[in-house]
């Protein structure tokens, strides 16, 4: 297996794309800003250089290259496998109600006896991430590891893109399936946020829209906690996600991030479902624990990878980047410090992360560092 990682910035390519790596067993992964859809020249250069390769990618809220975090760049990984086979799938999505069907569609296109793993990248604004993963899980068995993320657009929440049919397209879910016993895949997903305040019952919600907590308007309660920062919603909501659990005795917690607010309905729309009857609690940042969480995600990868992991795809939530600020690169460094010394890393800051909670079927996460490692026996 051969791997190259490089980037394109205003100064040009850090290294020219190597067409010698092009093959039907080559995976090309790219991440860039939402504005790239207006001037897709660098992406087209990749499409031309790798005509036979399987290309997947999406817009970001910051691109990860090694330990560095870049903006307005194109970050690329090229992995040429010797024995692992690859297949692409995509589906259109016009809004949250299409999410479950899109998940079933892409899973159905990829499902096969020798399928071992799937990497999913989705439009970050039109999707209900929970419904998307439910659709995927309804088709694929728990033995197939599914990871990925929702495309980002900084703190703007205006538009995102995903690579499909060698174009940068809006309203798309795209995935690549990896096949064969030679594949070695590891995964890990950890947070590091601290819960605070009262744990409240979700008394009215529909899918990923939250209306009431403890019988009171959800947006009104949320604004009380945010104080002066409430005027910056939905962007400031990234600093204070919600943690959910199905009951007071349930140890499994999922985190949800705001995508939009509706002043008239006093509601909030999240990246994934907020089930009625669940318990919700606000979370706030603990800088050291956020960075520690990235290292713990890498430790989880190591326990599953089964050997060296030369390519790491890091998907971290934009909320983590906003909170960590100038310390954000500490989490990419923490991940690489734990992974094998020869690991090459690319990734992006997202609107949601897809990974198994521990093992088995995948979940939608928010505010986590999610790592996927790919290598070949």
N, C-alpha and C positions, 0 to 999 in steps of 0.2 A: 504494500500500500504506500503510495506517494502522496504527500500533502504539501501544498503551498498556501501561504496566507499573505495578503498584501492589501494595499488601500489606494484609493484615488482621492486626492485633495485638490485644492486650487493650484498647488504646485505641480500637479500631474500624478502619474503612477509611481508608487514606491518601487515597483518593478513591473515590467511589461507582462501581460498575460502570456503564458507559455502554451501555445497551441499543441505542443507535443503531448500534453496530458489529456487531450480530448479523446474520449472513448464512450461507448455505451455504458461502461461501468464507472464513469466519472461523475461525481456529485459536485456541483458548483453552488455555493451558498453565498448570497450577497445581502447586505443591509445598508440602507442609505436614508437620507432625509425625505420628507414628503414632497419637497419642492423638486426632487429629481424627476417627478412625472412630467414637469414642464420642460425640462432639458435633459432627456434621457441618454445623451450621447455616451457617457461612460458605461452605462448598462448595455447599450447596443454594441459597444466594443467587446464586451464579454460574450454576448450572444454570437457575435461573428467569430470570436476566437475559439469557442467551444460548441460547434454546430451539432455534435452527436451527444454531448453531455446532458445530464439531467440537471436543470437549473431551477433553483427555488430561492425565494427571498422576500423581503418586505420592507416597508418604511419603518423608521425608528424614531425614538426620542433621545438618540445618542448612540453612536456605533462603538462597539468594543473591538479592539485589535490588540491582542496580547493583554497587557495590563492597562493600556491606554484607552481613554474614552474620548472620542472625536465627535465633532458636529459638522454637518454639511460635507460629509465624506462618503465614499463608497468603500465598505470593508468587505473583503472577499476571502473565502476559503475554497480551495480546489482539492478534492480528495479522489484519487484514482485507485479504485479497488481492483484486486486480482480475481477474487472469487465471489464477491458479493454482487448480486444483481439489483438493479434499481428500476422503479416504475413511478411515473408521475400521475397525479389525479387532481382535478379541480372542479369546483361547483360555484355557480353564481349565488349571490345572497343579496336580496333587496331590502332586508330589514330583519329585526330580531325573530319574527315569526318564521323565517326561512331557515333558522339555525339548525334545528334538529334534522330536517330533511337534508341539508347540506352535509352534515356530519355522516348521516347514513349513506349518502351518495358517494362521498370520497372513500369511505371505508369499504363500500361495496365494490368500487373500482379496483381497490388494492388487495382485497382479501384473497388469500391463497394458502395452501398447506405449508409452504415454506416461508411465509411472511414472518419476519422476526421483529421488526420495528417500523414505526411510522413517525415522521416529523411533520407537524401540521403548522401552517402559518395562515392567519385569517385577517381579513379586514377588521380593524380595531374599533370601529364606531357603529357599524350596522349590525353587529353580531350580538347575540346572547351567548356568551362563552359556555355557560352551564348547559344550555340546550345543545350546543355544538358537540360537546364531549359526550353528552348522553346519546346523541345520534351515532357517534363513532363507537361508543361502548355497546350499543345495541347490535352491532354487526361483528366486531372483532372480539376474539376471545381474550381473557385476562393474560394469557401467555404472550400476547403481542404488546410490546412496550410502546406507548404513545406519549410523545412529548412535543413541545412547541410553544407558540405564543400568539398574542394578538398584536397586530401592527400598531405603531405609535406615530404621534404627530406632536412631539414636545408637550407643552402645556396648552396647546392651542385647541385641540379637539375639533378640528375642521375637516380634515381628509386624511386618508391613509391609502396605501397601495400594496398589492401583493403581486409577485411574478406569476403569470399564468400564460401558457403558450408563447413564451419568450416576449411578453409585453408587461409593462407596469400597469396594472388594472385596478380600478376601484370596485368594491362590491364583489369580492372574490375570496373563496377559501381554497388554498392549495396545499398539497401534501406530496411527500415522497415516501414510497415504501422501500424497505431494505430487506433483501431475501437471501437466505442461505445460512448453513451451519457455521460458516467461517466468520460471520459477523460477531463482534464483541461490542456490546453496548452497556454503558453505565448511565445512571441517572440519579439526581438528588435535587431536593427542593426544600429550602428552609427560609424562615422569616427573620425574627429577631425583634419584633415590635412588642411593646408592653401594653396590656389592657389597662384601662382606667375607667373610673366612673361606675354608674349603675348598670347592671346587666338587665336589659329590657326585653319584654316579649314582643315579637312581631305580630301585631294584631290585625294588620291589613296589608296585603301585598299581592302582586300579580306578576309572576315570572321574575324578571329582574328589576321591577319597579316597586319601591317601598313607599307606602302611604302613611302608615301609623305604627307607632311604638307605644305600648301600654295605653292604647286608645287615644293617643294624642298625635297631631300632625308631625310626621317624621322630620320634615324640613325645618319646622319651627324649633324642635328640640335640638337638632343638629346645629342650627345657627347659634343657639344659646351657648353651646360648647365652644364654637369657633370664635365668638365675640367679634372683634374688629376684622378678623380674617374672613368673616362670612361674605363680605362684599366681593371677594375674589373667587367665589364659587363659579364653576366646578373645580377650577385648578387648585385652589387651596384645600379642597377635600382630599387631594392626594396625600396631604400631610397627616390626615386623621381618618384612616380606613376603619371599617367595621370588622369585627371578628364574630363568626357565627358558629353555633353548635345546636344540635337537634334537641338536646335536653340538658338539664343542669348536671346530670351525671355523665355526660358524654365527653370523653377526653379529646376526640377528634374535632379540631377547629379549622374552619376555612376563613380566609380573609377576602373582603370585597372592597373595591374601589369605585368611587363615584365617576360616572361619565357625563351626567347632565342633571339639571334641576328644573322643576316646573313650579314657578311661583304661584300660578293660579290654582294648581291642584295640591300645592304644598308637598310635592313628592320628589323623590330622588331616583334616578336610573343608575344602576350599577352594571359592572362588566359581566356579572353572573347573577344567578338566581338568589333571591332573598325569600326563602320559603316561609309561609305563614305558619305560626306555631313554633318557630325557632327562637332562640335567644340571641340577642345582638348586644355587642359592647364596643365602645370606641377604643381605638388604639392610638398610641403616640410613639414617637421615635425614641429609641435608646441607641445612641451612636455606636457604642462599643458592641452591643448585642447585634446590631444590623451587620457589622463587619464580621463578627463571630459567626453569624448565620451563614455567610458566604463560605466560610471555611468548613462549617458543618455540612453544607450541601456537597462540597468536594469530598469529604470523608464518606458520605453516603454513596457517592459515585464509585469510590475505590472499592467498597465492599461488594459491588455488583459487576464491575467492569471485567473481572477475570483476567487481568493482565494490564499491559501498557495501554494508555489511552492517548494516542498522539493528536487527536482532534477533539477539542472541547467547544461546544456551542453554548455560550452563556446568555441566558435571557433573564434580565432583571427588570423590576418594575420601575417606571418613571418616578413614582413616588419616593422610592429609595434614593434615586439620584437627587431629587429636589431637596430631600431632607439632609443627605450627607454633604451636598455642596462640594467644596474643594476636597473633601475627604472621600469622594465617591470612588476614586481609583484604588482606595484601600481594600474595597471588597473584591475587585478583580484580582488584585495582588494576593488577597487571602485565599482565593480559589486556586490560583496557580501554584501557590506555595505548597498546597496539599497534594495536588495532582502530580503524576510522574514528571520528572525533569524535562522530558522531551515533548511534553504536551504543547500543541499549537492551539491558540484560543482566538475565536471570533465570537461576536454576539451583538445584542442590541438591547436597548431599554424599551419596554413594552407597555401595553395597556392591560396585560393579563398573561399569565404563564400556565402552560398545560404540562402536567406531569402526574404520575401516580403519587398518592399521598405517602405511601411507603412502597407498596408493590401492588400488582394486579391492575385493574382498570384505572384509567387516568381521571384526574379531577381538574377543575379550573381553580387556579390560585391567583391571588393578587398580593403585591408587596413582598414577593419572595425573590430570592436568587435561585434560578433553576438551571441546572447544568445537565447537558447530554454529552456523553463521550462516545466516539466511534473509532473502532480499530478493527483489525482483521487478524484471525488466527493464522 
